[in-house]
Every structure is written in structure tokens, then in C-alpha cells.
């Protein structure tokens, strides 16, 4: 790849290295230059640009990232198409993130320009949470280097093991003088920890700290259908022959492992009665702070092996005691602090469905049935399927009929009394309803039934204000369409716009924050607001006016 100052005569197809002003437009970095771009640059008095030019054997950044992503088979994880040389992976389900550290290292050691980064192994992740990213550092890489990196991939580099709902019983042993509040707090903490991992505490029992008193309660919990039994002892387990392990073996159970290289959590006991795991808990398990018990519990609930070899390998990263270098308190419910875990941006959906359909005549276009359901329902279904939440639907004209068309959907209806003032009034009504913890809002139109959830997900995946992508605009063959995803920093100015054009003027005012995402279909350009547009749609869809 050639990189550097490039004469405009040689710049067609070159990739612009830095954003540059050309007349009234700003050409963004990463843009392949066209004849039109070069003409604008000449008119602006430019003779050269800093650009990258691919040579034979080079693979562009997006194609390279997509090829790496395609080579990685990852159970429970899905990749999205690359953007700016980055292909992100997202969890398909609520589960436990697992990583082959050695395999990631082998991959990253091949070439500095081809990289993979992941979350910390053992992180509990939610559906649609980003778990890993492939990043191609320059604009292109040699195909030989790309092939060499991919050749290191022999099996899954990472995966998400789904957490499976379990029925869990808690037994606590008691010694004289212990406060009742200790046991009640343990029940509350255990229930919160389990529910955060998708499981259920089905019951709690207490007995004296004696083998003969404890063993019958373990039997009763198993008879009640417990799939996991947790025992919080009044006194720490100090030996394989102590009270709790003795009660397990009295029931013909086995002790798989005692102790672990995690602090706090050293004194955990891993046992089994029949096929049901029975855990003797360390004293720190009474606290919501992360401890060795969490490391084992997550694997048990994900149906993963938790034998001696697995537990003995938990030492690296097993020092969990709060120290000056890590002063933040750990989160409740067995998870790391929220600040420690990259999260998917919180994006709300705002569907504008208040207009009078004046160009459609007597019909309310939003209620026209297309392929079996009202037009507005197509639009709202797409936003919901893209996992945006909450989803606000702003109504106005024929409010009752529009809301009835969306009956049963998990949306919040907002009524815009001033809907006659144009689209901007509905947009502002939606923005006003959003809480302060949202990163952005997707503003969608109720009369665009061909926009699909995949289109919306591409916009969300491109959103990254820290990398200068705070306004995400879909395009088709270079023409801008809808919906548009807006970062929170623009909400105040969006509340000041008026009329029927929404916040389009802000796109021109902040070119450095705009990312244009090319779509695979024409849905983002197809709004059904005239009889002619409806007639064109009827050629490919079943219409019931």
C-alpha cells in the first residue's frame, strides 16, 4: 500500500487519509475519491491530498476484517459487517463469555496490523452486548499477512455459553449466638445473585451446624427438585472431613474439590450427590461482592465443566481483594462493576406516526395494510426487532386508530397535540420523553415499511461518538435516507428545530460527526406518502387500502 501526498491526477480511487474541506463540503477520511470529489478539490485550489493507494495483493480494511470474522466460528456469538476496518462480535444470548487466551495471542502475534480484542474471560454478558472486535489498523493489509493470521485459527477463539435456568436450594447451618439478620441477608444476596444469572432460589432451610442435622436437609432439597444445592456454613470449611463435606459423603455423595486459588473465596467446596452439584460456600459468599464462588457458580449454571483442573487454573486474576489500584466496589449479583464492562450503546427508538397524510387524500397512509399488517406496524416491528428500547411511538392524527394498529406491542405511546405543526414537533415530543442515561435516539418514520431490522442494526453498530460517529445516516448509492441515529449531544439543538424537515440541517452543520452507512436495499429511501408511491409498492407487495 502506498501512503502519502498524492497528486490529484493520480488520486482517483485513493482513500483519503484525513478529512478535508472542499468548497461547501467536507470529504471525510476513509472515503475513496471519485472524479466528482477530485473536481471539487481542484476547484478549492488543492493539488495534492494525503491518501492511501492499494497495490496488487492488498486487501482493503473492511474486506480484511470481514474475512477474519468469517474465519472465526464462535458459538453463541454473531459478527456484523465491518465498518472502518472494524468487525464487532455480539453475544446472541445471556451467557458466560469464554476465551482461548493462547489462540488469541497466536493470532495477534502474526502481524501488527491485524488484531482481535475481547472482553475479560468469565464475563457475564447480555444479548447484543459486544464481546470482541476485529480491527484492521491501516487502510489495507497484504493478503499474505491476512492469510497467515487466519491460518492460526484452528478452533473457536471465544464463545458465549448460555446460562441455563436452574432450580437452586439454599441451606444454612446455625450456631448459638448468631444473629438472624445474617441469615436473612444471605437469602436476599443469594436470590439476587441467582436471578441475575437467570436462575431461581426455590427454597431455604436452616439446621444446626452438625452433620446429622444437615444431611436430611440436603436430601429434602434434592427431593424437592433442586438442580443445585448451596450450603452456607455457620463456620468455615477447614478440611474434607468437616461438617459440610461429611454430610455430602453420608448421602453417598462425592467431594470433587476443596479450596481454590481465588481470594476471597479460598474455602469453597465442590461436591456432588448423584448428578446434582452441592457447593459448600466460603464465608464471602454472603456478600454481593465478586468472590471465588461466583467463578464456580457461573460455570455450573452455564453447564460447563468445573472439575479440579478448571478450579486450579483460576489463580491468574484470582486476587479479588480491593486494593488501591482497584478501589471501586464490585457490583451486586455476581457481576463485575458496570464501569469495567464495555456495553452496547443505549439507544431508544422514536417512531413518528402523527402526520395527517394530506398528500394521500382521504386515506391515513399509516393504516394501509401491506402484506397483512398496517404500514405503521411494519415500521415499529423493525425497530423492536433491532432490540432498541424503549420504543416511543408519537401519535397525533387519528390517534386511536394508529394505537389500535399497534396493539400488543411493547411500545410507549406519546401524544403530540401540536402534530399539525409538522414532523419536528413529533420528534421533539419523543426526545422530551427520554431519560438522561441514553446515548442516542433513532428517529424513524412510520411511513417507511421497507426499512428492516438489519438496516437499523447496521446504524447502531456504526454508532461510536468517541470515534467521531455521532450522527449515523443510511445511504443508498450515495443518496441519504431514513431513519437517522442521533447522539445525545445533539438533543438540545434538535429541540430547537421547527417545521416538517426534522433535524436535517444539523447533518450539514456537523459534518465531522456524520457517518454515512451504505445499505443493501432501497428501503431507507422508500417512504409511502403519495398515491404514486403506494402504486409502485403494490407491484411487489399486497396492498389493502
N, C-alpha and C positions, 0 to 999 in steps of 0.2 A: 504494500500500500504506500502510495506517495502522499506526503503531507507537507503543507506549507503554502507559501504565496503562489497563487495560480493565476496566470493571465486569463482575462475573460474569454479570449479566443479559445482557450483550452478547458474552460470551466463547465461546459455542458455535461450534466450527469454527475459532476463532482458533488461531494457532500460538504455543505457549509459548516465550518468549524466553530464559528462564532456568529451570534445574531448581528445583523447589520441593517441599518436604515437605508431604504431605497425609495426616495420620494416620500409619499404618504404612507407607505407600507414598511413593515419591519419583517425581514426574512429571518426565520428562526434557525438557530443552529441545528444541524442534523438534517436539513432539508436538501434533497437532491436538486440541483439547479436546473431550471428549464430555460428554453430560449426566451420566454417572457421575463423570467427573473433576470437574466443577463441583460436584456434590453433595458429594464428598469435601473439596473446597476450602472449601465453606461450613461443613461440619462441623468443619473445622480452624480456623474463625474468620476465614477470608480473605474479603475483599470485592472485591478487585481483583487482577489479575495483569498483569505486563508481557508483552504479546503483540503479534503482528503479525496484521493482518486484511487479506486480499486484497480489492482493489477491482475493479470491472469492467475488463477489459483486462489484468489482471495474470496472469502465468504463474508457477506455483509453481516452487521451485528445482529439484526433481528433473525435472519435465516440461521445464523450460527446458534443463537440462543434457543430457537425452536428445535434445531437438530439435537442439541444436548437434552432439552426437555423431553423430546420424543424417545430418546435412548434410555431414559430412566423409568423403569417400571416401579411404581410406588403404590402399594395397596393403601386404600383409604385417602388418597391424595390426587388432586386434579391440577393440571397446568393450564394456564391461559396463554393466548398468543403473545409473543414478545412485543415489547414496546420500548424504544430507545435502548435496545440491546439487553433488555431485562425480561426474563420469563419467570413469573411468580407461580408458586405452588400453594394451593389452598386445601385445607382439610375438608374431606367430604362429610365428616361426622364428628360427634363429640367423642374424643378418644385420647389415647396416650401416644405422644409423639416419640418415635424411636429412631435412632441414628446409628449407622455403621461408621464410627469415627475414623477407623483406618481407611475405609473406602473413600470417604470424603477427602482425607489427606492425600491419598494416592492421586485422586483426580486433580486437586488444586496444585500439586507439585509438578504437574506436567508443563504448564505454560502460565505465565503471569497474567495473560490477557483473558483467560477463560476460568471463571470462578463459580463456586457454589457456596452459599452461606445458608445456615439452618438455625432454627431455634435450638435451645439447650435440650439435650436428650432428657426424656422424662417429663416434659412439659405437658400439662393437660390442656387440650385445645378444643375450641368450639367449631362448629361447621362454618366454613367460609373464612376461617382465620388463616392468615398467611403463615406458612411453616418453613418455607425455603425459597430461595431465589437464585436463578442462574443469571449472572451478569457478564456480558462481554465488554471488556474495558474500553478498547478503541472502537473505531467505526467498522473495522473489519479485521479478520484474523486469517492467516494462511490455512488452507484446507488441510494440510498435513498436520498442523498443530491441533486442529479441531478433531481430526480422526484419531490422533494419539490420545487426546483426553478422553474421548468417548470409548476408546478401546480398554480403558481401565475399569469401565462399568461392567461388572460380571454378575451382579445381582442388585436387589433394591438398596439404594443408598440410604433411604429413610422411608418411614411409613407411619400411618396412624392406625393404631389398634383400637377398634371401637370399644368403648366402655359398655359392658353388658349389665342390665339391671339385675341386682341380687337382693334376695331377702336376707337381712342380716340381723342376728340376735346379739345383744349385749348382756354380759353377766359381770357383776361387780362383787368382789369379796369385801367383807367389812370386819374391822377390828374395833374393840371398845374405845370410845372416846372420839371417834372420827365424826366430823360434822356432816349432817345430812345434806347441807348445801354443796359439799364437794361432789357427792354422787349425782345430785340433780344437775349440776353444771356439766358433769361428764356426759350425761344423757343428751343434754342440749348440744354440746360441742360435737358429739359423735353423730347425732342426727344431721346437723348442718354439713358435716364433712361428707357423709354418705350421700345426702341429697345433691350436693354439688357435683358428685360423680355419677349421678343417675341411679342410685340405689336407695333402698328403703330400710329403715330400722323398724323391724316388726315387733319388737318387744324388749323389755329389760327386766332382769331378775337380780336379786341380791341374796348373798349367803355368807355365812361365817367363813373366815379365811382358813378353811380346813378341807383336805382332800375329800373326806366323806360327805361333806356338805356341798361341795362344788360339783362333783361328778354327776349327781342326779339332775342338776340344772342344765348341764351340757346335754344330757340325754333328752331332757324335756324340750330344749331348743331345737334339737335335731328332729324330734318327733313333730314339732310344730312347723317343719318345712324350712328351717333356716339353711341357707346355702353358704353361709359364712358365720362363724361364731367368734366374737371378740370378748376377751376376758381382761378386765381391768382389775388388777390385784390391789389389795389394801397394802401389800408390801411388795417391793421389787423382787423379781425372779432372780435368784442368785446361783442356781445350779439346775442341771437337768433333772434332779430328783426333788426339786422344791414342790410346793403345793400345787401350782397350776399344771406343770408337766406331769406330776404324779396322777392328777385327776384324769388327764388325757390318756395316759397309758393304762389306767384302771379300766377304761372303756375299750381296751384293745386298740387304742389309737397309737400313732407313731409321732416321734419328735423328729422333724426333718432338719431343724437347725436352731441353735441357740446363740444369741449375740449377733451383732452386726457392726461393720466399720463405719457407722454413722453416728454423729454426736450433735444434738441429743437423739437418743433412740437406741443406744448400745444394747440395752437389756430386753430386746424383743425375742419372743419365742415363736417359731413357726412349727405348728403341729397339724395333725390331721386325724379325724375319726372317720373311718371309711373313706369316702371321696370328698368329704366336707373339710375345708381348711378351718383350723382353730388357731387363733392368734392370741398369745399371751402378750399384753401390751406393756410397753415401757411407761413409766410414770408421766413422761412428757406428752403422751397421747391424750391426756386430759385437757391439754392446752390446744387452742386452734392454730398455734404456730406450726410451721412445717417441721417435721422430725422424721426419723427413720421409719416410723410406722407408715407415713404417707408413701414412701418409696415402695414399700411392700404392698400396701392396700391397693394402690393404683394398678399394679401388675396383676394382682388377684382379680380385681373387677374387670380387667381387660382380657382375662382368660390366658394370661401369659405365664410361662414357667417362672417359679420363684423358689428354685432349689438352692442348695448351699453354694454352688458355683456362682449363681446370679447374685446372691446376697453378698458374698465375699468380694465381688467386684464393684461394690457401691462406695468404696472408700474415697476415690477421686471425686471431689465435690461433696463429700460426705460431712465436712466440717460446717455445721449449720449454725453454731453458736453466734449470736450477734457480736460483731466486732466493730471497731471504729471505721473500718473500710466498708462496712455494710450495715449502716446504722438503722435503715428503715425497718419498721416492724413488718413481719411477714403477714400475708393475708390470711383471713379466716378460711375455713372449709378446705384446707389441704392444698391450697394453690399458692404459687409464688406471688409476690407483690405485683399489683396491676402495672406498676411503673416498670417492672422488669420484663414484661412480655409484650412484644410488638402486637398490636391489634389491628384489625381491619378498620379503616375509617368508618365513623358512624355517620351514615348518610340517610337522610329522610327523603321520602318521596312526596312531591306535591303535584297532584293531577288537577289541572284546570278544567272544570266542567260546568262553568256558569254561563257561557255565552248564549245569545239569543238565536243563533243560526239564521241570521237575517238573509244571508246570501242563498240559503237553501229553500226559501219560500215558507210555506206553511209547516214544513217538517222540522222537528227538532233532530238535527243530524245525530246527536249522541244516542238517540233511542232507536235508530235504524238498526235492524237485525242483520248481522253479517255472519254467515256461516253458523247460524244457530244461536248467536247471542248478541246483545246490544253493542253498538260500536264502543261506547264508553267502557264497557266491561272488558273488551279486548285490551284497551289501554291500561286499565287498572290491574288486570291479571298479569300483564307483562312486568309491571313494577313490583308486584308482590312476588312473582316467581324469581326475580332477581335478588330477593332477600333484603330489600330495603325496608326499614322500619324506624319509626312509624310511617304509615302512608296516609297522607291527608288528601281528601277529595273536596275541592272547593266548588260548591254548587251555587246556583243563582236562579236563572230562568228555569221554570218548571222543576223546581227543586224536588218536589215529592216524587215525580216520575223518575228523575235521574237516580235518586237514592234507592227507589224500589228496584231499578235495574241492577243495582249493586248489592242487593240484599244478600246477607250471609257472608260477605267478605270482611276480613279483619282490617277495616279502614276506619278513620275518624273523619266524619263529615263536618265541614266548616261552611257556614252560610255567608255569602257575600251580598249584603244588602245593596251595595253600590255596583253590582255587576254591569249595569248599563254604561259605566264609565270606562269599560274596556278591560282587556286581558290583564293589564298591570294591577288593577285593583284586586283581582283574584290572587295573583302572585303574592302581593303584599299581605293578603289575609292569611295565606299559608305560612309565610315566613314569620308572621307575628305569633303563630301558634307553636313555634319550635323552641325547645329549651336550649339553654346556653351550652350544653355539653356536646352538641352536634358539630361535626367537622364540615358538613356541607349539605346541600339540598339539590336533588334532581328535580327540575321543573319540567313536567311532561304535559302534553296536550291531549285532552280527551277525544279529539277527532283524528287521531293517528293510529288506526287499528293494526297497522302492519309493522309497527315497532315491536320487536321481540325481546324476551328477557336476555338473550345473548348480546343484543346491541347494548342494553343497559349495563350489563356486567362488564363489557369492554370499556365503557366510560368510567365505571367505578374503579376498575383495575388500573386505569391510567392516572387516576387522581393521586397526586402527591405534591402538596403545596411546598414542601421542603425542597423539592427538586424543580420548582418553578411551574408546576402543572396544577393550577388552582381553578381554572375555568376549562372544562372539558367539552369540546364541541364536536359532534359527529359530522363527518363529511362523506359525500359520495361523488367520486370523480371530481373532487375539488370543490364541490358546492356544499355549503353549510346547511345543516338541518336541525332537527329537534329529536329528543329532548337535550337540554344542556345541564351539565352538572356545575354548580357554583360553590366555591369555598366560602366559609363563614366570613372571611374578611370583607366580602362584597355585600353582605346582607344589609348593612346600613344604607349604602348607596342605592341598592335595589328598592328599598322602601321609599326612595325619593322620586322614582321614575313615574311617568304617567302615560295615559293613552293605551293604545292597543298593540304596541310593539314590544312590550316587556322590557327586559334589560339588555337588549341587543347592543345599545350604544356603548355599554361597558366593555364589550368584547373588543371594540376598536380602541377604547381608552386604555386598556391594559394588555397590549399585545404580548408583553413579556410573560404574562401569566397564563396565556392561552395555549392549549394543546389540541390540535385537530386530529381526530381519530377516524381513519378511513374505514367505512363499513362495507360489508359484503353484499348488502341488498339496498333497495331503494326505499325501504320503509321509513327511514328517517327524513325523507323528502315528501312523503305522501300524506298530506292532510286532506280529509274529505270534507270540504266546506262549500262546494258548489255542486249543482246537479251534474255538471260535466265530469267532475272528479268522481262522483258516485257512479256515473255510467261507465267510466274507464275501469273502476274497481269491479263492476258487475261482470266484466269479461273474464275475470279469474276467480270470483267469489260468488256465493249465493246470497242475494240481497232480498230482504223482506222489508219493504218500506212501511 
